[in-house]
Amino acid sequence: MKSLVIYSGGLDSTVLLYHLHASGAEVHALSVDYGQRHRCELERAQAICERLGVPQKVADLSAIQGLLAGSSLTSPEIDVAEGHYTEANMKTTVVPNRNMILLALAAGHAISIGAEQVAYAAHSGDHAIYPDCRNEFADAMAEAMRLCDWSPIELSRPFVNWTKADIVRRGAELKVPFELTWSCYKGQSQHCGRCGTCIERREAFDLAGIEDPTDYAADAPSVATLRAQGWHL
């Protein structure tokens, strides 16, 4: 099986990359610059692909940033919200139709390299905030990808029913270099420890019972403080 992973350099997609590599699949990676605020993730993606020996392509779609306005990830004037992912203000991190764009691009690249499968790391915790991570959306995209070429492309989402803690546990089994992965939406020199994706990351390590090697900012709240506020994973 030749599999193309939509690869951001984040925790989830890195575990997916290692997961498929460990299965014996021939793995390729596609990373996309869509003008995201935290495009430092792309540097992490390149370093991890080189470390694992996975061929990677980076698509420069930064010109579409202005077409995806209204998200704190693509509109610099909108601050990245802080707090738990389940809070309403986290919806400001939704990039309009991002997964359809990425999946369509990945399907085309998969066809061009003769891959039978496109894989992405949507998991159960994504569903409440991101409409394009719902099973209904993924099912529709899977059908479209089956029909988009004479050689059907399979859409793989092995983590769709996993929690983030499950993904961390699998990553630990695979010896994933978590310290190289990037999650923070603020895209600064350290993880802020306060935005929704940082809190989700910290919660996942805590619930998984795995030491978190992430470099957080000095003013990030402690795990004890976040626990007291109530985990939401």
Backbone hydrogen bonds, N-H to C=O, Kabsch-Sander energy under -0.5 kcal/mol:
donor,donor_aa,acceptor,acceptor_aa,energy
3,S,1,M,-0.6
3,S,26,E,-2.7
4,L,117,Q,-2.7
5,V,3,S,-0.6
5,V,28,H,-3.1
6,I,119,A,-2.5
7,Y,5,V,-0.9
7,Y,30,L,-2.7
8,S,6,I,-0.6
14,T,10,G,-1.7
15,V,11,L,-2.3
16,L,12,D,-2.2
17,L,13,S,-2.2
18,Y,14,T,-2.3
19,H,15,V,-2.9
20,L,16,L,-2.6
21,H,17,L,-2.0
22,A,18,Y,-2.7
23,S,19,H,-0.9
24,G,21,H,-1.3
25,A,20,L,-1.6
26,E,1,M,-2.7
27,V,25,A,-0.9
28,H,3,S,-2.7
29,A,55,P,-2.7
30,L,5,V,-2.7
31,S,57,K,-2.9
33,D,59,A,-2.9
34,Y,32,V,-0.9
37,R,73,L,-2.3
39,R,36,Q,-1.0
41,E,38,H,-2.2
42,L,39,R,-1.7
43,E,39,R,-0.5
43,E,40,C,-0.7
44,R,40,C,-1.4
45,A,41,E,-2.3
46,Q,42,L,-2.1
47,A,43,E,-2.1
48,I,44,R,-2.4
49,C,45,A,-2.4
50,E,46,Q,-2.3
51,R,47,A,-1.9
52,L,48,I,-2.2
53,G,49,C,-1.5
54,V,49,C,-2.3
57,K,29,A,-2.3
59,A,31,S,-2.9
59,A,57,K,-0.5
60,D,58,V,-0.5
61,L,33,D,-2.4
61,L,59,A,-1.1
64,I,61,L,-2.4
65,Q,62,S,-1.7
67,L,64,I,-1.5
68,L,64,I,-0.7
68,L,65,Q,-1.4
69,A,66,G,-0.6
71,S,68,L,-0.5
72,S,92,T,-3.2
74,T,71,S,-1.0
75,S,71,S,-2.3
78,I,75,S,-2.2
79,D,77,E,-0.6
83,G,194,R,-2.5
87,E,84,H,-1.6
90,M,87,E,-1.9
91,K,88,A,-1.9
92,T,89,N,-1.6
93,T,90,M,-2.2
94,V,91,K,-1.4
95,V,93,T,-0.5
98,R,95,V,-2.0
101,I,97,N,-1.9
102,L,98,R,-2.7
103,L,99,N,-2.8
104,A,100,M,-2.3
105,L,101,I,-2.2
106,A,102,L,-2.7
107,A,103,L,-2.4
108,G,104,A,-1.8
109,H,105,L,-2.2
110,A,106,A,-2.9
111,I,107,A,-2.3
112,S,108,G,-1.9
113,I,109,H,-1.6
114,G,110,A,-0.6
114,G,111,I,-0.8
115,A,110,A,-2.8
116,E,2,K,-1.5
117,Q,2,K,-1.3
118,V,154,E,-3.0
119,A,4,L,-2.9
120,Y,156,S,-2.0
124,S,159,F,-0.7
124,S,162,W,-2.2
126,D,123,H,-1.9
127,H,124,S,-0.8
129,I,126,D,-0.8
130,Y,126,D,-2.5
133,C,130,Y,-1.8
134,R,131,P,-1.2
138,A,134,R,-2.3
139,D,135,N,-2.9
140,A,136,E,-1.9
141,M,137,F,-2.4
142,A,138,A,-2.5
143,E,139,D,-1.8
144,A,140,A,-2.1
145,M,141,M,-2.7
146,R,142,A,-1.5
147,L,143,E,-1.2
148,C,144,A,-1.0
153,I,145,M,-1.3
154,E,116,E,-2.5
154,E,152,P,-0.5
156,S,118,V,-3.4
156,S,154,E,-0.6
160,V,157,R,-1.9
162,W,159,F,-2.0
167,I,163,T,-1.7
168,V,164,K,-2.2
169,R,165,A,-2.4
170,R,166,D,-2.3
171,G,167,I,-2.5
172,A,168,V,-2.4
173,E,169,R,-1.9
174,L,170,R,-1.7
175,K,172,A,-1.0
176,V,171,G,-2.7
178,F,176,V,-2.1
180,L,177,P,-2.3
181,T,177,P,-0.6
181,T,178,F,-1.2
182,W,9,G,-2.3
187,G,184,C,-0.6
191,H,215,D,-2.1
196,G,81,A,-0.8
199,I,195,C,-2.6
200,E,196,G,-2.5
201,R,197,T,-1.9
202,R,198,C,-2.6
203,E,199,I,-2.6
204,A,200,E,-2.2
205,F,201,R,-1.9
206,D,202,R,-2.0
207,L,203,E,-3.0
208,A,204,A,-2.2
209,G,205,F,-1.0
209,G,206,D,-0.6
210,I,205,F,-2.0
216,Y,214,T,-0.9
217,A,191,H,-2.5
220,A,217,A,-1.8
226,L,222,S,-2.2
227,R,223,V,-2.8
228,A,224,A,-2.1
229,Q,225,T,-1.4
230,G,226,L,-0.7
230,G,227,R,-1.2
